[in-house]
Amino acid sequence: MNTSKLLHWEDVEVGTPNTYGAYTVTKEEIFAFARAYDPQPHHVDEEAAKLSLTKGLCASGWHTCAMFMRILYDGVLKNAASLGASGIEEVKWIKPVRPGHVLRARSVCTAKRLMNSRDGVGIAQMKHEILNQHDELLMTMENAQFLAVRDPAKARAEFKS
Amino acid sequence: MNTSKLLHWEDVEVGTPNTYGAYTVTKEEIFAFARAYDPQPHHVDEEAAKLSLTKGLCASGWHTCAMFMRILYDGVLKNAASLGASGIEEVKWIKPVRPGHVLRARSVCTAKRLMNSRDGVGIAQMKHEILNQHDELLMTMENAQFLAVRDPAKARAEFKS
């Protein structure tokens, strides 16, 4: 028996949203990330950004993904028996993420299943929303999170796939 | 008439792959990104990583996305009339990205269309593959890239949507 207190696959409740965060976005961090990875004008140049489709400086979409990951890690993954993920099904960058935004994530598991090819690995299908302090929806994301199963034999008996 | 030499929507050829890169992955950069955004053990702890599903230290999937973005920027976007993107349709993290990997991106436009809601904006539907120096496929990604249209009236006449 695994006595770990970590969140395992069995502990994830389908349909119950959880909220994680806050993460404050700074201009300095927007610049630093963008200079390293995405130096498009609307992420590194305030004057040029005013003339862009985003109508002002905003974080790289990939930076927003990274900040979301940190929110998720601090909120749940650091206390979970996480086994990572094999990808992302969809990301939508809905509104620009600005300096001064305070981000949080609202996450819900929409379905659970066991991995057929690997005993002891469970999959939680997740939908995530990233909002700011004004409750504006900035980004959505869907992905499949892998988690360790606490009792694989019992889980397999209960969750026929 | 826009005389810009930048790559515009009209210049994108459907079905012709382009290869961009190289980007050398270092252990130091894996650690730095992961400590900031994704401090799961297999990204920040070499010993713990050996026991993980990835069987050794590897880059955060989000870090790989960020490095891909830099490859794409240096390879094409910095000389393109890019208008950004509204999201990602799919990311698959196929194999771990390791220290010492030299990444390149192979990108192909699979379809083009004009944005109905905004004149002068074209959409290039892209498929990207990220490979290392051993030609191992590490990540795939699909997304819609927005580009400025050089001659919107002519484009609209030729590309009825």
Contacts between the chains, C-beta under 8 A, distances in Angstrom:
chain1	res1	chain2	res2	distance
A	33	B	66	7.7
A	36	B	66	7.5
A	36	B	70	7.2
A	37	B	66	4.0
A	37	B	67	7.0
A	37	B	69	5.2
A	37	B	70	4.8
A	37	B	73	7.9
A	38	B	66	7.3
A	38	B	69	4.9
A	38	B	70	7.0
A	38	B	73	6.3
A	39	B	73	6.3
A	39	B	78	7.6
A	40	B	73	6.9
A	40	B	77	6.7
A	40	B	82	6.6
A	40	B	84	7.1
A	42	B	84	7.1
A	52	B	83	7.8
A	52	B	84	7.8
A	53	B	83	5.3
A	53	B	84	6.1
A	53	B	146	7.6
A	54	B	84	7.1
A	60	B	69	7.2
A	61	B	84	7.8
A	61	B	85	6.9
A	61	B	87	7.5
A	61	B	88	7.9
A	62	B	62	7.1
A	62	B	65	5.4
A	62	B	66	4.9
A	62	B	69	5.3
A	63	B	66	7.9
A	65	B	62	5.4
A	65	B	65	6.7
A	66	B	33	7.7
A	66	B	36	7.4
A	66	B	37	4.0
A	66	B	38	7.3
A	66	B	62	4.9
A	66	B	63	7.9
A	66	B	66	6.9
A	67	B	37	7.0
A	69	B	37	5.2
A	69	B	38	4.8
A	69	B	60	7.2
A	69	B	62	5.3
A	70	B	36	7.2
A	70	B	37	4.8
A	70	B	38	7.0
A	73	B	37	7.9
A	73	B	38	6.3
A	73	B	39	6.3
A	73	B	40	6.9
A	77	B	40	6.7
A	78	B	39	7.6
A	82	B	40	6.5
A	83	B	52	7.8
A	83	B	53	5.3
A	84	B	40	7.0
A	84	B	42	7.1
A	84	B	52	7.7
A	84	B	53	6.1
A	84	B	54	7.1
A	84	B	61	7.8
A	85	B	61	6.9
A	85	B	93	7.2
A	86	B	92	6.6
A	86	B	93	5.6
A	86	B	94	7.9
A	87	B	61	7.5
A	87	B	90	6.9
A	87	B	91	4.8
A	87	B	92	4.1
A	87	B	93	5.2
A	88	B	61	7.9
A	88	B	88	6.7
A	88	B	90	7.0
A	88	B	91	4.2
A	89	B	90	6.2
A	90	B	87	6.9
A	90	B	88	7.0
A	90	B	89	6.2
A	90	B	90	7.1
A	91	B	87	4.9
A	91	B	88	4.2
A	91	B	91	7.8
A	92	B	86	6.6
A	92	B	87	4.1
A	93	B	85	7.2
A	93	B	86	5.6
A	93	B	87	5.3
A	94	B	86	7.9
A	121	B	53	8.0
A	146	B	53	7.5
